[in-house]
């Protein structure tokens, strides 16, 4: 047999085998490609809504705060009538919230127009009798941050994007947790979702929340025009205990059987307040304002350590001040002070407890009220009133020091010149227990 021919035939056969194997490998690779899940293209980054200006106001969704204090939240501007000065507005036309028919609002009827949850775009200038950009007002208000010192500023676009996400959350929660027909009512600072049949519950509670916001701004030294929330605070009220508990267990953690309200801060710093509507409207309002005040305090202090007595005391104090005619907090104050007067003590761990005993909530409210009126210099410790609110200088300094990173004990010494033991003595003298111990 010819050796060369033999070699050639095997080379041919080898080439054929190699081609066959190559084809099989190609088919397997194609099969793998079909079987493997296709990589999803990267989702395009969400674009924040473009900021609204007086020139681009028509068609925009805004919050219109009237001179009466009422807010037309997330309402569309249909038309505007411009003034002679650049950026000024003489009137705006918006749809009536009940009928949808166009309603003309003259500048004199409007306090401000703002992005939803954001800072004002236009404010009413009494001297010019028109709406003008804040920077052009005769008495220009503080900037986006006012005098908070909290450095919580978000751009208008960021605020609007946050509010949109919160609206979507409230809209979708009904698919995951049963409720009795949740209706959402929106104000300048709050998204109020409630499944209580009576519409009066929403109207009354929203008014209490607005009062709370103004009072806490005064106590903390924050301009009321400043939005301390990330977007808006979401308030969710359930008519049935079972629904309240299911919501808490699904979105957060199981709730104690006795609990009627909770304050949550979601991972993106959004504030969510949940409550069970009790039969007594005043009692329910106190719970609602108390829990929402915790959210306000958390937003102001952030990650700073706030002692429980101060946190609970502020919440009780502002709930009492915001819900006139309530009997719950006065009763708690009386009950606490009886304990204090009998023992000549605040309980031993009043200033150090990680969570203050409920028996001393009333004492905490009374002590906060004392601190707001106490002046270490002997003269009235008040600043010039802002929008009708008289606010204490020392108390503001005390809170600002804590937020700046100073311990509450050091901040107390800086603002009042007192140690915790000395504070107890001064407070004791005010309530008729001069030898009061912490």
N, C-alpha and C positions, 0 to 999 in steps of 0.2 A: 504494500500500500504506500502510495506516495505520501511521504511525511509532510510535505508542504501542504498538500490538499487536505490532509487530516487536521492539520493545525488550523487551516482556513475555516473548515466546517465547524470546529469547536469555537472559533472566534465568532463566527456567525451566530451559532447557538447562544454563546455567552452574551452577545449583543442583544439578541431577542429576549433572553431572560432578564437582562438589566432593564430593557424597555418595559417589559411586563411588570416588573417590580416597581419601576418608577410610576407607571400608570396606577397601580394599586395604591401606592403611597399618596398620589395626587387625589384619588377618589376618597381615601380615608380623611385626608386633610379637608376636602370640601365638605364631607359629612360632619366633621367636627365643627367647621365654620357655621354650618346650618344649625347644628344642635346647640352651640354655645349661645347664650343670651347676648343680644346686641348691646353694646355699650350705649347708654343714654347720653345724648349730647348735653353738655353742661347747660343748666337752666340760665337764661339771661338774667342778669342782675335786675332786681326790682328798681324801677325809677321812682324816686320820691316826687310827689306832686310839685309842679312849678309854683313858686310863691306868688300870691295874689297881690297886686298893687292897685291903687285907685284907678289906674288906666285900664286894668284888665278885670275890673270888678264884675262886669256884666257876665252872667252865666256861672259865676263862681258860687261854691257852697261856703257859707260863712255863718258865724254866730253874731246876731244883732242884739245888743243889749239896749233896751229902751230906757228912757229917762226915769220910768217907774221902777226900774230894777229887774223887770221881766226880761228873760232872754229867749229870743227866737233862735233855737239851736239848729245848726246844719241846714240852713234855709238858702234857697237859690235867689240870687239877685237877678231880676228880670230887666230892669232899666235903671239908669242913673241920670241925674241932671247935674251937670258940672257947674262949678262956680267960675268966676273970672280968674282967681288965683290958681296957679298950677297945682294939680293934685287935690283941689278942694271939691266938695260935693254939696249941692243944695238939697237934694232929696234922692231917695232910692225907692224903687218899686219891688215888692216881694209878694209871693202868693200868700193869701190868707190860709192859715194852718187848718181851718175847718172846712172852707169851701173851695180853696184853690184859686179863687178870684184875685186879680191883681189889687194890691193895696199900696197907696202912695204914702211914704213916711218922710215928712219933712225933717231936716237936720235937727230942729229944735226938739223933736220927739225921740232922738237917739242919743245915747250916752257914748257908745263906741261900736265899731264893727271890727271883728277879729277873725282870724283863721280859726277853724274848729279846734278848741283846746289851746290855741296859740295866743300870741300877743296882738294888741290892737293894730289894725291897718289905718283906721281913721278914728279920731276922737272929736267930740263936739267942743267947739271953741265958742264960749258965750260972747266974747268980745266981737268976734267976726260973724257970729250966728250962722255958722256952717261947719261941716265936717272937714277936718284937715288931718294930714299925717301927724303923728305924735310929735315929731321933731319941729313942726311948724306951729304948734299950739302956743297961745299967748303965755300959758303957764305949762311948759312942757313937762309931762309926767316922766318918771324915771324910765330908764331903758328897759330892755326885755327882762332884765334881772331885778329891776327895782333895787331895794336895799336889803335883799335877803341875806347876802353873804353866803348863800347856800351853793352857788355856782351850779345850779341845776339847769342852766339854759339849754334849750333845744331849739333848733331852727323851726320856723313855721312849717316847713315841709316835713320835717321829722315829726312834729306834733301831729300834723294831719295824718301822716302815715300810721302813727301809733293809734290814733282814734279809729281809723278804718279797720285795723286788726282787731281792736276791742269790739267794734260793732259786729264783725264777722264771728267772733267768739261767742257773743251773746246770742246771735242768730242761730248758730249751729249747736249750742249746748242742748237745746230741746230734743235733738235727735238722739242724744246719748243718755240723758237723764229725764225721766218723766216729770211733768209739771201740769198745772191746771190752766194753761194758756198764758204764757209769759208775754207781757206787753212791755215794750221798751220806751221810756220817756227820756229825752235828752235835754240837758241844760248846759250852761256854759262850762261847768266844771265836772259834771257827773253824767254817767249813763246809768239810768235807774230802771232795772228790769224787775217786774213784779207780777205775780199771778194771783194776787188778792183781787176778788171781783170788784170791790168798791174803788172807783177812780179817785175818791177823796183822799184815800190813804196815800196815793202817790203825790198828790198836790201838797198835802200837809207836810209829808216827810221831806220832800224836796225843799220846801221853805225852811225847815229846821236845818237841813244840811248846808244851805246857802248861808244861814245865820252863823252856823258853826265855822264855816270857812272864813268869814269876815272876822269873827272874834279871835280865832287862832292866828290869823294874820296880824291882828293888833297886838296880841300877846307876844308873838315871836318877832315882831318888828319887820313884817313883810308887807310890801305894798299889795293891796287887794287885787290889783291888775295883774300881778304875777301869777302864773300857773305853776303850782308846785308839783302837780302830778305829771307822770309820764303819759301824755295824751289826756285822758280823763279817768277819774276813779269809777270803777264799775261797781254798782250796788245791786245785789241780787236778793230779792225778798221772796220767800216761799210761804204760801198759805198753809201747807201741810207739813208736819214734822217729818214724816216719812220721806218726802221729796227733798227736804233740806238735808237729811242725813245721807240719802243716796248721792246727792250732788257732792257733798263733802268727801265721801268715801271714794267716789269716782275720780274727781279732779285733784283732791288733796289727800287728807288722811281721815280715817273714821273719827266721828265727833262724839264727845262725851254726851251721854243721855240727857244731862241737865243743861247742856249748852244751848243758847238761843241766838248766838251770833259769833262770827269769827272774822278776823282781819288777816288777809293773805297778801304777800308780795310775790308775784310770779318772777321767774328767772330773769325776765327782761325789765324788771323794776316796775311793772304795772301793778296797781293796787286793786285788789278785789275784796269787797266786803260782802259777806253772806249773812242773812238774818232770817229768823223764823218770826212771822207776824203773830204776835200774841193778841189775846182778846182785848186787852186794855191798850188803847192807842198811845197814851202817854208813856206807859211802860215800854212799849215797843220802840217808840221814838227815842227814848233814853238809851236803849241798847244799840240802836242804829247809829246815833251820834257818837256814843262812847267808842264803838268799834271803828268808825270812820276817823275819829280823832287819832286813834292809834296809827292808822295809815298815814295821816298827815305828819305825825311826829316821826314816824319811820322815814318818810321822804325827806324831812328836814335834817335829821341826824345821820341818815345813811347807816354806815357800819359802826358808828361810835357807840360806846356802851352807855346806855341810859338807865339809871337805877329804876327798879320797878315802882318804888313809891312815887317818883316823879312822873313816870309814864302813866300810871293809873290815876294819879292825882289830877293831871292835866285833863285826861279823858273824862273823869267825873266832873271836874269843875266846868268844862265847856258844855257838857251835856246838861248840867243844871242851868247854866246861863242861856242855853239855846232852846230849851223846851220849857217855856213858862207854865207854871201850874202843875208840874210833875211833883209827886210825893215820894218817889223812890229814893232820890238822893238825899233830900232833907232827913228822911228816916234813917238812912245809912249814916249820915253825919251824926245824928243824935245818938244812935246806937254805939258808934265808935267812941264818941266823946264820953259816954257813960263808962265804957271800959277803961279809957285813959284816966278819967278822974278817980275811979275806984282803985286802980293800981298805981297811979302816979307814974305811969310808964307808957311808952309807945309799943310795948310788947317785947322789947329786948332785941329783935332783929328787924325792926321797921326799916332802918336805913341800909341793911345788908342783905335782906332776903332776895333770893333770885326771883321769886314770885311772891309779891305781897299777899298776905292773908286777906281774904275777902272781908273779914271782920274789921279791917283797918282801912278799907277803901274810903270810907267817910272821913277818917282822919287825914288821909292823903289829900282829899279834895279841900278840906279845911286848911291844911298847911300850905297848899298851892295858893289858895286865896289870900292867906296871910303874907306869903312871899311877894305876891303881886302888889300888896299895899305897903309893905315894910320898906322904910327908907333908912339905911344905915347912917345917913348924914343928918337926919332930924328934920329936914325940910320935905315938903311933898315930893315923893319920888315919881314924878310924872313928866312925860315929855309933852310937847305941843300936840294937841289933838290932831289926829289924822282921820278925815272923813267921819268925824263924830266919835271916834274911839279914843279913849284916854289910856295910854299904855305906860307901864312902869319901866324906868330906865334900868334899875338894878336887875330885875327879872330877865329883861332882854340880854343883859350882859352875862348873866348866869348861863342862859341857854346857849348863847353864842360861844362862850368859852368851851362848853362841852363839845359843841360841834367842831370847834377848831382843834380838838384833840386833847384838851385838858381834862383831867379827871374831874368828876362832879364835885368832889371834896375841895380840890384846889380852886375850881371855878367858883364855888360858894364863898371861899375866903376872899378871892379877888373881887367879887361883885358885892358881897355883904360884909366882909371882914369877920366872918363867923366860922367856927368849926361845927360839925354836926351836933356835938353835945351842946354847944352854945346856942345853936338854932333851936334845939329842943327846949332850952330854958326860956328863950325869948318867946317862943310859941306858947309855952306853958303859962307864962305870965298873961298872955292875951286871952287864954281860955280859963283862967282862974286856977291854974296848977303851977305855982311858981317853982316847985321843986321837981318838975317833970324830968324824967330820965329817958334816954333813947330806948 
